[in-house]
Amino acid sequence: MDFNQARFNMVEQQIRPWNVLDFDVLDALLDIPREHFVSDKQQGYAYADMPLTLPNGSQMLEPKIVARMIQGLRLKKTDTVLEIGTGSGYASAVLSKLCAQVYSFDIDAAQSTSAASTLEKLGITNVRLETADGLDISKHQHTYDAIYIGGSLNTLPEQLKALLNDGGRMVAVVGSHPVQRCILLERQADTFHQTTLFDTLITALHNTHTGTHTNTFRF
Protein backbone atom coordinates (compact mmCIF):
# COMPACT_ATOMS: atom_id res chain seq x y z
CA MET A 1 0.00 0.00 0.00
CA ASP A 2 1.26 3.47 -0.89
CA PHE A 3 0.80 5.27 2.44
CA ASN A 4 2.05 8.60 1.08
CA GLN A 5 -0.67 8.57 -1.56
CA ALA A 6 -3.25 7.41 0.99
CA ARG A 7 -2.26 10.29 3.29
CA PHE A 8 -2.58 12.77 0.43
CA ASN A 9 -5.97 11.34 -0.51
CA MET A 10 -7.13 11.60 3.10
CA VAL A 11 -6.32 15.30 3.20
CA GLU A 12 -7.79 16.10 -0.20
CA GLN A 13 -10.88 13.86 -0.12
CA GLN A 14 -11.81 13.80 3.59
CA ILE A 15 -10.22 16.73 5.38
CA ARG A 16 -10.52 19.67 2.99
CA PRO A 17 -14.17 18.93 2.07
CA TRP A 18 -14.97 19.05 5.78
CA ASN A 19 -13.94 22.73 5.94
CA VAL A 20 -10.46 22.15 7.32
CA LEU A 21 -8.57 24.78 5.36
CA ASP A 22 -5.85 25.93 7.78
CA PHE A 23 -2.58 25.35 5.91
CA ASP A 24 -0.61 24.57 9.07
CA VAL A 25 -3.12 21.91 10.11
CA LEU A 26 -3.13 20.40 6.63
CA ASP A 27 0.69 20.34 6.57
CA ALA A 28 0.75 18.58 9.94
CA LEU A 29 -1.69 15.94 8.70
CA LEU A 30 0.46 15.37 5.63
CA ASP A 31 3.55 15.08 7.81
CA ILE A 32 2.27 12.53 10.34
CA PRO A 33 2.30 8.86 9.19
CA ARG A 34 -0.99 7.64 10.67
CA GLU A 35 -0.14 4.05 9.78
CA HIS A 36 2.34 4.01 12.70
CA PHE A 37 -0.50 4.55 15.17
CA VAL A 38 -2.65 1.58 14.15
CA SER A 39 -2.19 -2.18 14.50
CA ASP A 40 -0.75 -4.38 11.78
CA LYS A 41 -4.23 -5.70 11.00
CA GLN A 42 -5.52 -2.16 10.50
CA GLN A 43 -2.84 -0.94 8.11
CA GLY A 44 -5.22 -0.97 5.18
CA TYR A 45 -7.62 1.29 7.09
CA ALA A 46 -5.07 3.74 8.51
CA TYR A 47 -6.42 6.58 6.36
CA ALA A 48 -10.04 5.48 6.14
CA ASP A 49 -12.86 7.80 7.17
CA MET A 50 -13.83 5.66 10.17
CA PRO A 51 -12.95 5.16 13.85
CA LEU A 52 -10.45 2.37 14.54
CA THR A 53 -10.39 0.14 17.61
CA LEU A 54 -7.30 0.23 19.84
CA PRO A 55 -5.91 -2.74 21.83
CA ASN A 56 -7.69 -1.67 25.04
CA GLY A 57 -11.06 -1.47 23.29
CA SER A 58 -11.00 2.30 22.93
CA GLN A 59 -11.05 4.02 19.55
CA MET A 60 -9.15 6.43 17.35
CA LEU A 61 -11.42 9.17 16.07
CA GLU A 62 -11.92 9.69 12.35
CA PRO A 63 -9.11 11.86 10.90
CA LYS A 64 -11.52 14.58 9.78
CA ILE A 65 -12.90 15.02 13.30
CA VAL A 66 -9.42 15.27 14.81
CA ALA A 67 -8.48 17.81 12.15
CA ARG A 68 -11.61 19.93 12.58
CA MET A 69 -11.25 20.01 16.37
CA ILE A 70 -7.58 20.96 16.22
CA GLN A 71 -8.27 23.63 13.61
CA GLY A 72 -10.80 25.14 16.03
CA LEU A 73 -8.04 25.74 18.58
CA ARG A 74 -6.20 28.17 16.25
CA LEU A 75 -2.85 27.10 17.68
CA LYS A 76 0.30 29.21 17.67
CA LYS A 77 3.85 27.89 17.72
CA THR A 78 4.33 29.31 21.22
CA ASP A 79 1.26 27.61 22.73
CA THR A 80 1.23 25.02 25.49
CA VAL A 81 -1.54 22.46 24.93
CA LEU A 82 -3.33 20.01 27.21
CA GLU A 83 -4.69 16.85 25.61
CA ILE A 84 -7.10 14.72 27.64
CA GLY A 85 -7.32 11.19 26.27
CA THR A 86 -4.03 10.27 24.57
CA GLY A 87 -5.40 7.18 22.90
CA SER A 88 -3.10 6.08 20.08
CA GLY A 89 -1.08 9.30 20.23
CA TYR A 90 -2.08 10.38 16.73
CA ALA A 91 -3.77 13.60 17.82
CA SER A 92 -0.80 14.22 20.13
CA ALA A 93 1.50 14.03 17.12
CA VAL A 94 -0.62 16.43 15.06
CA LEU A 95 -0.81 18.87 17.96
CA SER A 96 2.97 18.65 18.43
CA LYS A 97 3.54 20.08 14.96
CA LEU A 98 1.46 23.17 15.72
CA CYS A 99 2.58 24.25 19.20
CA ALA A 100 5.52 24.43 21.57
CA GLN A 101 4.54 21.73 24.09
CA VAL A 102 1.81 19.12 24.53
CA TYR A 103 0.90 17.60 27.90
CA SER A 104 -1.20 14.51 27.19
CA PHE A 105 -3.11 12.57 29.86
CA ASP A 106 -4.63 9.08 29.68
CA ILE A 107 -5.78 6.80 32.49
CA ASP A 108 -4.55 3.68 30.63
CA ALA A 109 -0.84 3.12 31.37
CA ALA A 110 -0.41 0.52 28.61
CA GLN A 111 -1.96 2.84 26.05
CA SER A 112 0.29 5.71 27.15
CA THR A 113 3.33 3.47 26.85
CA SER A 114 2.33 2.44 23.33
CA ALA A 115 1.76 6.06 22.30
CA ALA A 116 5.11 7.09 23.80
CA SER A 117 6.91 4.40 21.81
CA THR A 118 5.34 5.54 18.54
CA LEU A 119 6.07 9.21 19.19
CA GLU A 120 9.68 8.38 20.04
CA LYS A 121 10.11 6.41 16.81
CA LEU A 122 8.88 9.45 14.89
CA GLY A 123 11.31 11.75 16.68
CA ILE A 124 8.58 13.79 18.35
CA THR A 125 10.05 15.25 21.53
CA ASN A 126 7.62 17.98 22.61
CA VAL A 127 4.87 15.68 23.92
CA ARG A 128 4.89 14.76 27.61
CA LEU A 129 2.66 11.81 28.48
CA GLU A 130 1.03 11.36 31.88
CA THR A 131 -0.91 8.35 33.17
CA ALA A 132 -3.65 10.15 35.07
CA ASP A 133 -7.16 11.50 34.71
CA GLY A 134 -6.74 14.79 32.90
CA LEU A 135 -10.16 15.96 34.08
CA ASP A 136 -8.83 16.04 37.65
CA ILE A 137 -7.36 19.55 37.94
CA SER A 138 -5.27 18.49 40.95
CA LYS A 139 -3.11 16.48 38.52
CA HIS A 140 -1.98 19.61 36.67
CA GLN A 141 1.04 21.74 37.48
CA HIS A 142 0.50 24.10 34.54
CA THR A 143 -2.10 26.27 32.92
CA TYR A 144 -2.56 26.01 29.17
CA ASP A 145 -3.17 28.07 26.06
CA ALA A 146 -5.38 25.34 24.58
CA ILE A 147 -7.17 22.18 25.69
CA TYR A 148 -8.13 19.30 23.37
CA ILE A 149 -10.45 16.59 24.70
CA GLY A 150 -10.29 13.43 22.63
CA GLY A 151 -13.58 11.84 23.63
CA SER A 152 -17.13 13.01 24.24
CA LEU A 153 -18.53 14.18 27.58
CA ASN A 154 -22.09 14.76 28.68
CA THR A 155 -21.35 18.40 29.51
CA LEU A 156 -18.46 20.81 29.12
CA PRO A 157 -16.15 20.34 32.14
CA GLU A 158 -16.47 23.48 34.28
CA GLN A 159 -13.41 22.60 36.32
CA LEU A 160 -11.12 22.89 33.30
CA LYS A 161 -11.87 26.58 32.85
CA ALA A 162 -9.38 27.32 35.62
CA LEU A 163 -6.64 25.67 33.57
CA LEU A 164 -7.05 28.04 30.61
CA ASN A 165 -4.76 31.03 30.29
CA ASP A 166 -6.24 34.38 29.33
CA GLY A 167 -6.97 34.07 25.62
CA GLY A 168 -7.04 30.28 25.91
CA ARG A 169 -9.29 27.96 23.91
CA MET A 170 -10.80 24.54 24.61
CA VAL A 171 -12.52 22.11 22.23
CA ALA A 172 -14.74 19.30 23.48
CA VAL A 173 -17.55 17.19 22.08
CA VAL A 174 -20.55 17.27 24.43
CA GLY A 175 -23.94 15.61 24.52
CA SER A 176 -25.27 12.10 24.03
CA HIS A 177 -26.64 9.85 21.32
CA PRO A 178 -27.99 10.60 18.74
CA VAL A 179 -26.51 14.11 18.44
CA GLN A 180 -23.43 15.63 20.00
CA ARG A 181 -21.84 19.02 19.39
CA CYS A 182 -18.22 20.05 19.19
CA ILE A 183 -17.91 23.15 21.38
CA LEU A 184 -15.21 25.81 21.32
CA LEU A 185 -14.79 27.65 24.63
CA GLU A 186 -12.68 30.83 24.63
CA ARG A 187 -11.44 32.73 27.66
CA GLN A 188 -11.02 36.51 27.80
CA ALA A 189 -10.01 37.53 31.32
CA ASP A 190 -12.83 36.13 33.50
CA THR A 191 -15.33 35.88 30.63
CA PHE A 192 -15.92 32.68 28.68
CA HIS A 193 -17.51 32.59 25.22
CA GLN A 194 -18.90 29.35 23.79
CA THR A 195 -19.40 28.53 20.10
CA THR A 196 -20.69 25.37 18.40
CA LEU A 197 -18.26 24.29 15.67
CA PHE A 198 -20.12 21.30 14.25
CA ASP A 199 -22.46 18.39 15.07
CA THR A 200 -21.00 14.92 15.32
CA LEU A 201 -21.18 11.62 17.21
CA ILE A 202 -18.02 10.20 18.74
CA THR A 203 -16.97 7.72 21.39
CA ALA A 204 -17.01 8.79 25.04
CA LEU A 205 -14.11 9.69 27.27
CA HIS A 206 -13.43 7.27 30.10
CA ASN A 207 -12.33 8.92 33.35
CA THR A 208 -11.79 8.02 36.97
CA HIS A 209 -14.38 10.45 38.30
CA THR A 210 -17.18 8.20 37.10
CA GLY A 211 -15.29 4.92 36.75
CA THR A 212 -17.39 4.25 33.67
CA HIS A 213 -17.79 5.62 30.19
CA THR A 214 -19.85 8.77 30.04
CA ASN A 215 -22.20 7.32 27.43
CA THR A 216 -22.71 4.13 25.46
CA PHE A 217 -19.73 4.69 23.19
CA ARG A 218 -16.17 3.81 24.12
CA PHE A 219 -12.94 5.77 24.08
Secondary structure as a PSIPRED ss2 file (coil, helix, strand):
# PSIPRED VFORMAT (PSIPRED V4.0)

   1 M C   1.000  0.000  0.000
   2 D C   1.000  0.000  0.000
   3 F H   0.000  1.000  0.000
   4 N H   0.000  1.000  0.000
   5 Q H   0.000  1.000  0.000
   6 A H   0.000  1.000  0.000
   7 R H   0.000  1.000  0.000
   8 F H   0.000  1.000  0.000
   9 N H   0.000  1.000  0.000
  10 M H   0.000  1.000  0.000
  11 V H   0.000  1.000  0.000
  12 E H   0.000  1.000  0.000
  13 Q H   0.000  1.000  0.000
  14 Q H   0.000  1.000  0.000
  15 I H   0.000  1.000  0.000
  16 R H   0.000  1.000  0.000
  17 P H   0.000  1.000  0.000
  18 W H   0.000  1.000  0.000
  19 N C   1.000  0.000  0.000
  20 V C   1.000  0.000  0.000
  21 L C   1.000  0.000  0.000
  22 D C   1.000  0.000  0.000
  23 F H   0.000  1.000  0.000
  24 D H   0.000  1.000  0.000
  25 V H   0.000  1.000  0.000
  26 L H   0.000  1.000  0.000
  27 D H   0.000  1.000  0.000
  28 A H   0.000  1.000  0.000
  29 L H   0.000  1.000  0.000
  30 L H   0.000  1.000  0.000
  31 D H   0.000  1.000  0.000
  32 I C   1.000  0.000  0.000
  33 P C   1.000  0.000  0.000
  34 R H   0.000  1.000  0.000
  35 E H   0.000  1.000  0.000
  36 H H   0.000  1.000  0.000
  37 F H   0.000  1.000  0.000
  38 V C   1.000  0.000  0.000
  39 S C   1.000  0.000  0.000
  40 D H   0.000  1.000  0.000
  41 K H   0.000  1.000  0.000
  42 Q H   0.000  1.000  0.000
  43 Q H   0.000  1.000  0.000
  44 G H   0.000  1.000  0.000
  45 Y H   0.000  1.000  0.000
  46 A C   1.000  0.000  0.000
  47 Y C   1.000  0.000  0.000
  48 A C   1.000  0.000  0.000
  49 D C   1.000  0.000  0.000
  50 M C   1.000  0.000  0.000
  51 P C   1.000  0.000  0.000
  52 L E   0.000  0.000  1.000
  53 T E   0.000  0.000  1.000
  54 L C   1.000  0.000  0.000
  55 P C   1.000  0.000  0.000
  56 N C   1.000  0.000  0.000
  57 G C   1.000  0.000  0.000
  58 S C   1.000  0.000  0.000
  59 Q E   0.000  0.000  1.000
  60 M E   0.000  0.000  1.000
  61 L C   1.000  0.000  0.000
  62 E C   1.000  0.000  0.000
  63 P H   0.000  1.000  0.000
  64 K H   0.000  1.000  0.000
  65 I H   0.000  1.000  0.000
  66 V H   0.000  1.000  0.000
  67 A H   0.000  1.000  0.000
  68 R H   0.000  1.000  0.000
  69 M H   0.000  1.000  0.000
  70 I H   0.000  1.000  0.000
  71 Q H   0.000  1.000  0.000
  72 G H   0.000  1.000  0.000
  73 L C   1.000  0.000  0.000
  74 R C   1.000  0.000  0.000
  75 L C   1.000  0.000  0.000
  76 K C   1.000  0.000  0.000
  77 K C   1.000  0.000  0.000
  78 T C   1.000  0.000  0.000
  79 D C   1.000  0.000  0.000
  80 T E   0.000  0.000  1.000
  81 V E   0.000  0.000  1.000
  82 L E   0.000  0.000  1.000
  83 E E   0.000  0.000  1.000
  84 I E   0.000  0.000  1.000
  85 G C   1.000  0.000  0.000
  86 T C   1.000  0.000  0.000
  87 G C   1.000  0.000  0.000
  88 S C   1.000  0.000  0.000
  89 G C   1.000  0.000  0.000
  90 Y H   0.000  1.000  0.000
  91 A H   0.000  1.000  0.000
  92 S H   0.000  1.000  0.000
  93 A H   0.000  1.000  0.000
  94 V H   0.000  1.000  0.000
  95 L H   0.000  1.000  0.000
  96 S H   0.000  1.000  0.000
  97 K C   1.000  0.000  0.000
  98 L C   1.000  0.000  0.000
  99 C C   1.000  0.000  0.000
 100 A C   1.000  0.000  0.000
 101 Q E   0.000  0.000  1.000
 102 V E   0.000  0.000  1.000
 103 Y E   0.000  0.000  1.000
 104 S E   0.000  0.000  1.000
 105 F E   0.000  0.000  1.000
 106 D E   0.000  0.000  1.000
 107 I C   1.000  0.000  0.000
 108 D C   1.000  0.000  0.000
 109 A H   0.000  1.000  0.000
 110 A H   0.000  1.000  0.000
 111 Q H   0.000  1.000  0.000
 112 S H   0.000  1.000  0.000
 113 T H   0.000  1.000  0.000
 114 S H   0.000  1.000  0.000
 115 A H   0.000  1.000  0.000
 116 A H   0.000  1.000  0.000
 117 S H   0.000  1.000  0.000
 118 T H   0.000  1.000  0.000
 119 L H   0.000  1.000  0.000
 120 E H   0.000  1.000  0.000
 121 K H   0.000  1.000  0.000
 122 L C   1.000  0.000  0.000
 123 G C   1.000  0.000  0.000
 124 I C   1.000  0.000  0.000
 125 T C   1.000  0.000  0.000
 126 N C   1.000  0.000  0.000
 127 V E   0.000  0.000  1.000
 128 R E   0.000  0.000  1.000
 129 L E   0.000  0.000  1.000
 130 E E   0.000  0.000  1.000
 131 T E   0.000  0.000  1.000
 132 A C   1.000  0.000  0.000
 133 D C   1.000  0.000  0.000
 134 G C   1.000  0.000  0.000
 135 L C   1.000  0.000  0.000
 136 D C   1.000  0.000  0.000
 137 I H   0.000  1.000  0.000
 138 S H   0.000  1.000  0.000
 139 K H   0.000  1.000  0.000
 140 H C   1.000  0.000  0.000
 141 Q C   1.000  0.000  0.000
 142 H C   1.000  0.000  0.000
 143 T C   1.000  0.000  0.000
 144 Y E   0.000  0.000  1.000
 145 D E   0.000  0.000  1.000
 146 A E   0.000  0.000  1.000
 147 I E   0.000  0.000  1.000
 148 Y E   0.000  0.000  1.000
 149 I E   0.000  0.000  1.000
 150 G C   1.000  0.000  0.000
 151 G C   1.000  0.000  0.000
 152 S E   0.000  0.000  1.000
 153 L E   0.000  0.000  1.000
 154 N C   1.000  0.000  0.000
 155 T C   1.000  0.000  0.000
 156 L C   1.000  0.000  0.000
 157 P C   1.000  0.000  0.000
 158 E H   0.000  1.000  0.000
 159 Q H   0.000  1.000  0.000
 160 L H   0.000  1.000  0.000
 161 K H   0.000  1.000  0.000
 162 A H   0.000  1.000  0.000
 163 L H   0.000  1.000  0.000
 164 L E   0.000  0.000  1.000
 165 N E   0.000  0.000  1.000
 166 D E   0.000  0.000  1.000
 167 G E   0.000  0.000  1.000
 168 G E   0.000  0.000  1.000
 169 R E   0.000  0.000  1.000
 170 M E   0.000  0.000  1.000
 171 V E   0.000  0.000  1.000
 172 A E   0.000  0.000  1.000
 173 V E   0.000  0.000  1.000
 174 V E   0.000  0.000  1.000
 175 G E   0.000  0.000  1.000
 176 S E   0.000  0.000  1.000
 177 H C   1.000  0.000  0.000
 178 P C   1.000  0.000  0.000
 179 V E   0.000  0.000  1.000
 180 Q E   0.000  0.000  1.000
 181 R E   0.000  0.000  1.000
 182 C E   0.000  0.000  1.000
 183 I E   0.000  0.000  1.000
 184 L E   0.000  0.000  1.000
 185 L E   0.000  0.000  1.000
 186 E E   0.000  0.000  1.000
 187 R E   0.000  0.000  1.000
 188 Q E   0.000  0.000  1.000
 189 A C   1.000  0.000  0.000
 190 D C   1.000  0.000  0.000
 191 T E   0.000  0.000  1.000
 192 F E   0.000  0.000  1.000
 193 H E   0.000  0.000  1.000
 194 Q E   0.000  0.000  1.000
 195 T E   0.000  0.000  1.000
 196 T E   0.000  0.000  1.000
 197 L E   0.000  0.000  1.000
 198 F E   0.000  0.000  1.000
 199 D E   0.000  0.000  1.000
 200 T E   0.000  0.000  1.000
 201 L C   1.000  0.000  0.000
 202 I C   1.000  0.000  0.000
 203 T C   1.000  0.000  0.000
 204 A E   0.000  0.000  1.000
 205 L C   1.000  0.000  0.000
 206 H E   0.000  0.000  1.000
 207 N C   1.000  0.000  0.000
 208 T C   1.000  0.000  0.000
 209 H C   1.000  0.000  0.000
 210 T C   1.000  0.000  0.000
 211 G C   1.000  0.000  0.000
 212 T C   1.000  0.000  0.000
 213 H E   0.000  0.000  1.000
 214 T C   1.000  0.000  0.000
 215 N C   1.000  0.000  0.000
 216 T C   1.000  0.000  0.000
 217 F C   1.000  0.000  0.000
 218 R C   1.000  0.000  0.000
 219 F C   1.000  0.000  0.000
